[in-house]
Amino acid sequence: MKSLLNSLLDLIYKKRCYICGSSKYSIKLCPDCYEKLEHYPKRANRIIDGVNIYVAGYYTKELQKLIRGLKYHKQKELAYYLAKFMYEYFAKLETVADKEIQLIPVPLHKNRIKKRKYNHMELVCEEFSQLSGFETNFELIKRIKDTKPQYKLSRKERLVNLADAFEVDSAFISCKSVLILDDICTTGSTFEEMIKVLKSKGIQEIVCLAASTPV
C-alpha cells in the first residue's frame, strides 16, 4: 500500500534531479548529471601502512553536490547513486573485486548520529552491498570518541583528533577481507587510524575506497 501511494505521488509530483533540477526523468539524479561524474584512473591514490587507498572519482561540482546532499541535507535516495558510482569504479579493480569482502562504513559517534539521525555511509554500504553481493558489517568497528569536524584541521591536528577514536569488537571479526567506504579522503588520516586499530586486532586484509578527494 505504501509503495503504491508513493508511486501515485511520484506521478502527481514528479521528482526533480537534485543536481540540475530537471523533472524529465522523475528521479533523484538524472542520467545526464550522472554521466558528468568522472572516475579516477584504476590505481591506488595512496598507500597507508601497506593498505591501498582508492578514490573513485574527481571532485567535480556534481559529485560534491551529490555527497553534500546525502550527508547534510537528508537526501537519502542519493545513497544509491553514490554507491553505484563507487561500485562501478571498484568493479574495475579486478584483483580486489574478486575477493571475499565485508563492507565497513566509516562510523560516526553516537552523538553525531543523534544530531544527523543517520550515518550516510551506512546507507551507501547497504546500496553497495545490493550491487556487489558483499555483506555489510556495521558492528566490527565503532567510533568511541566524539571527534571534532576534520575539514578545518591540518594533517597533524587530524591525527591527534582521531587518536583512540575507534574500537574494534572482536566478536564480529571474520575471515573475510575488509573494504572500508568513506565519502571524502583528504589527508587519509581517518583511514589511517582505522587501519591501525583493525591491524592491532589481527585484521590484515584491508582495502579502502573513498568517493572522492578534494583537489
C-alpha positions as CSV (number, residue, x, y, z in Angstrom):
1,M,0.0,0.0,0.0
2,K,2.8,2.4,0.9
3,S,4.7,1.7,-2.3
4,L,1.5,2.2,-4.3
5,L,0.9,5.5,-2.6
6,N,4.5,6.6,-3.3
7,S,4.1,5.7,-7.0
8,L,0.9,7.8,-7.2
9,L,2.6,10.7,-5.5
10,D,5.5,10.4,-8.0
11,L,3.1,10.6,-10.9
12,I,1.4,13.7,-9.4
13,Y,4.6,15.4,-8.1
14,K,7.4,14.5,-10.4
15,K,10.8,14.1,-8.7
16,R,13.4,16.6,-9.7
17,C,17.1,15.8,-10.2
18,Y,18.9,17.0,-7.1
19,I,21.8,18.3,-9.3
20,C,20.1,20.2,-12.1
21,G,16.5,20.4,-11.0
22,S,15.1,18.7,-14.1
23,S,11.9,16.6,-13.8
24,K,12.3,15.0,-17.2
25,Y,13.1,11.5,-15.7
26,S,11.3,11.9,-12.4
27,I,14.3,10.5,-10.5
28,K,16.6,12.0,-7.8
29,L,19.7,12.0,-10.1
30,C,19.1,12.2,-13.8
31,P,21.2,10.3,-16.3
32,D,22.6,13.5,-17.8
33,C,24.1,14.6,-14.4
34,Y,25.2,11.1,-13.5
35,E,27.2,10.9,-16.8
36,K,29.1,14.0,-15.7
37,L,30.6,12.1,-12.7
38,E,34.2,11.1,-13.7
39,H,36.1,8.1,-12.4
40,Y,39.8,8.3,-11.4
41,P,42.4,6.0,-13.1
42,K,42.4,2.4,-11.8
43,R,45.3,2.7,-9.3
44,A,45.7,3.4,-5.6
45,N,45.6,7.0,-4.7
46,R,47.9,6.4,-1.8
47,I,49.2,3.6,0.4
48,I,49.0,3.7,4.2
49,D,50.7,1.0,6.2
50,G,50.6,-1.3,3.2
51,V,46.9,-0.7,2.6
52,N,45.8,0.6,-0.8
53,I,43.6,3.6,-0.6
54,Y,41.4,4.1,-3.8
55,V,39.4,7.1,-4.8
56,A,36.5,6.6,-7.1
57,G,36.2,10.0,-8.8
58,Y,37.2,13.5,-9.4
59,Y,35.7,16.2,-7.0
60,T,33.5,17.8,-9.7
61,K,30.7,20.2,-8.7
62,E,28.2,17.4,-9.5
63,L,29.9,14.9,-7.2
64,Q,30.4,17.5,-4.5
65,K,26.7,18.4,-4.5
66,L,25.7,14.7,-4.5
67,I,27.9,14.0,-1.4
68,R,26.7,17.1,0.4
69,G,23.0,16.4,-0.3
70,L,23.3,12.9,1.1
71,K,25.5,13.9,4.0
72,Y,24.0,17.1,5.2
73,H,20.6,17.6,3.6
74,K,18.8,14.3,4.3
75,Q,18.7,13.3,0.6
76,K,18.9,9.7,1.4
77,E,17.9,8.5,-2.0
78,L,21.2,9.8,-3.3
79,A,23.0,6.9,-1.4
80,Y,22.1,4.6,-4.3
81,Y,23.8,6.9,-6.9
82,L,26.9,7.4,-4.8
83,A,27.2,3.6,-4.2
84,K,26.7,2.9,-7.9
85,F,29.4,5.4,-8.8
86,M,31.8,3.9,-6.3
87,Y,30.9,0.3,-7.2
88,E,31.4,0.9,-10.9
89,Y,34.9,2.1,-10.2
90,F,35.6,-0.7,-7.7
91,A,34.4,-3.4,-10.1
92,K,37.2,-2.4,-12.5
93,L,39.9,-3.3,-9.9
94,E,39.9,-7.0,-10.8
95,T,42.4,-8.2,-8.2
96,V,40.4,-6.6,-5.5
97,A,36.8,-7.1,-6.6
98,D,37.2,-10.9,-6.8
99,K,37.9,-11.2,-3.0
100,E,35.5,-12.3,-0.3
101,I,34.7,-9.0,1.3
102,Q,32.8,-7.3,4.1
103,L,31.8,-3.7,3.8
104,I,32.6,-1.3,6.6
105,P,31.4,2.3,6.6
106,V,33.5,4.9,8.4
107,P,31.5,5.0,11.7
108,L,30.0,8.1,13.3
109,H,29.9,8.7,17.1
110,K,26.5,8.2,18.7
111,N,26.3,12.0,19.4
112,R,26.7,12.8,15.7
113,I,24.1,10.2,14.7
114,K,21.7,11.6,17.2
115,K,22.1,15.0,15.6
116,R,22.1,13.9,12.0
117,K,19.7,11.0,12.5
118,Y,21.7,8.6,10.3
119,N,25.1,7.6,9.0
120,H,25.1,8.4,5.3
121,M,27.9,5.9,4.7
122,E,25.9,3.1,6.2
123,L,23.2,3.9,3.6
124,V,25.9,3.8,0.9
125,C,27.2,0.5,2.2
126,E,23.7,-1.0,2.0
127,E,23.3,0.0,-1.6
128,F,26.9,-1.1,-2.4
129,S,26.0,-4.5,-0.9
130,Q,23.0,-4.8,-3.2
131,L,25.1,-4.0,-6.2
132,S,28.1,-6.2,-5.3
133,G,26.7,-9.1,-3.2
134,F,29.2,-8.3,-0.5
135,E,27.9,-8.4,3.1
136,T,27.9,-5.5,5.4
137,N,29.4,-5.4,8.9
138,F,28.3,-2.4,10.9
139,E,29.3,-3.8,14.3
140,L,33.0,-4.5,13.7
141,I,34.4,-1.0,14.4
142,K,32.8,1.8,16.4
143,R,33.7,5.4,16.9
144,I,34.0,5.8,20.7
145,K,35.4,9.4,20.7
146,D,33.3,12.3,19.7
147,T,35.9,14.0,17.4
148,K,35.9,17.5,16.1
149,P,35.0,18.0,12.4
150,Q,38.1,17.4,10.3
151,Y,37.8,19.8,7.5
152,K,39.5,22.8,9.2
153,L,42.3,20.8,10.7
154,S,45.8,20.2,9.5
155,R,47.1,16.6,8.9
156,K,48.9,16.7,12.3
157,E,45.8,18.0,14.0
158,R,43.6,15.4,12.3
159,L,45.8,12.6,13.6
160,V,45.7,14.0,17.2
161,N,41.9,14.4,16.8
162,L,41.4,10.8,15.7
163,A,43.8,9.2,18.2
164,D,41.9,6.4,20.1
165,A,38.7,7.3,18.3
166,F,37.9,3.8,17.1
167,E,37.4,0.5,18.8
168,V,37.1,-3.0,17.3
169,D,34.6,-5.6,18.6
170,S,36.4,-8.9,18.3
171,A,33.1,-10.8,18.3
172,F,32.4,-9.5,14.8
173,I,35.8,-10.4,13.2
174,S,35.5,-12.8,10.3
175,C,38.0,-14.3,7.9
176,K,36.9,-12.0,5.1
177,S,38.7,-9.0,3.7
178,V,37.5,-5.6,4.9
179,L,36.5,-2.8,2.5
180,I,36.2,0.5,4.3
181,L,34.0,3.0,2.5
182,D,34.0,6.8,3.0
183,D,32.8,9.8,1.1
184,I,35.9,12.1,1.2
185,C,39.6,11.3,1.6
186,T,41.6,14.5,2.2
187,T,44.7,13.5,4.1
188,G,43.8,9.9,4.7
189,S,44.0,10.3,8.5
190,T,40.6,8.7,9.1
191,F,41.5,5.6,7.1
192,E,44.9,5.6,8.7
193,E,43.5,5.4,12.3
194,M,41.0,2.7,11.3
195,I,43.7,0.7,9.6
196,K,45.9,0.9,12.7
197,V,43.1,-0.3,15.0
198,L,42.0,-3.1,12.7
199,K,45.5,-4.4,12.3
200,S,46.0,-4.3,16.1
201,K,43.2,-6.9,16.2
202,G,44.9,-9.1,13.6
203,I,42.8,-7.9,10.6
204,Q,45.4,-7.6,7.8
205,E,43.3,-7.9,4.6
206,I,42.1,-4.3,4.3
207,V,41.2,-2.1,1.3
208,C,39.8,1.5,1.5
209,L,37.6,3.3,-1.0
210,A,36.6,6.9,-0.9
211,A,34.1,8.5,-3.3
212,S,36.5,11.5,-3.9
213,T,39.3,13.6,-2.7
214,P,39.3,17.5,-2.8
215,V,41.8,18.9,-5.3
